[in-house]
Amino acid sequence: MRKWALGSMILASACYEPLRMALLYKHGEAVGGVGGVGGLTNQWNPIGIDGNTTWLLCNTTSGISEVYCWHDGILSGFTPFAIVVWVIWTLPLAVFAFASASCPSRAEDTPSSEALSSIMDDQCQLPQRAEFYEPLHADHPASRKSSTNETNWHRAWATLCCLWFSVPAATYLDDTFYQKDVWHMALALAIAAAFPLSWHLSLLAMPLGGVVAPLMGWCHEEVCAVHKTLGWGTAAWALIHAGGELTFIVSQNSLGDSFNVAQSGENLLFLFGALSLVLIIVHCFVAYMRRHPAIQPSFRTIHRALAATLLLSATAHWWPFALFLVPTAAVHATGAALRSCKAGTDHLGVDCSDVGSRRTVACALGMATAGAVIGTGMVWMAREQFMRKPDADLYCPFLFPPAALTAGYLLGYLAAAGSLQCSKHALGSQSSSGLKGASTAL
């Protein structure tokens, strides 16, 4: 079940763009936009694929600058395409969590409670077990297995990166617009690089040490290697994406206009993109210098703060991140609730010494996923109400995606904390019943 859940998310990322391109010919703007951004976030092209205007189909005049044409969703502001993609991307985590809570598997096939309780930690951490931390000789069987697993993973990931990049690159380079000159070709490759960059960010943000390692049987060294590979891969794709975009903008003599936010709110797209690149560069510098005496004591705090800021900025830059980061928000919210709970009973009123079991944590994760979905949906509904106004501007829409991500995390945290509270009460009731039964027998 656990490997199925993880594999489903990887498979969904691999199939997303080829399937979307196949649907584009029949459904048009409903699944259109770069990476499906239009279909996912209700933003249709003001000029349809057939070259005709679609203004009469717009539900708002906020696209009066001919940037996009707003279309209402069918449920809580979500389009049919967004609902299908969101379900496919989020459902595996929820199914895994609730299935683990109701039907626990054998102990040897499941992560320990310590691993699940560290579910949110963004560091390379694993359960405190000797085989994870003792240095292994190169000829040791476990060392050879570790090297083989790492090699196979890198090969699989390289294949995925080629798929994520090559499919959109071939599509854009085949378009006559991008065949005008070398600058337009550079733009095509820059846009194509945004696809692997997006999947890197979506998957990198998922904690490795607490979830992936126990599922895949990775040791501590493998987890760190994978995390570093994803991190540096994210930086590389970000440089290709941002560098190509910047090269094209400069070649068209539109650098000043592109970043002129006062001229158009839509230029916030470039501003948040540049901010995200700066944050990635700073993050890489901090990671590279993590053992420096001035950084090492507070590296974890800096790492988490930069990562959270980067995700919010990236979500403001590419709005579908508000949907794709829901599983990540749920996992992080679960870990935060567990850490707060274990820190003491004053904050949540729960003594977590009795709620560290795998079933309890899995139930909290399932509830956090549901809470994250509800929180995101609430903001998306408010977004639709705003965008339907005749005087809706092009500035405020950039607030809703990061607000949705934040709301998803907060609702997920409250749901996970509530689940832990219920688990404590249930355990307390069971203990009381057991004591009464024992006293009666005596």
Order of alpha helices (4+ residues) and beta strands (2+ residues): alpha-alpha-beta-beta-alpha-alpha-alpha-alpha-alpha-alpha-alpha-alpha-alpha-alpha-alpha-alpha-alpha-alpha-alpha
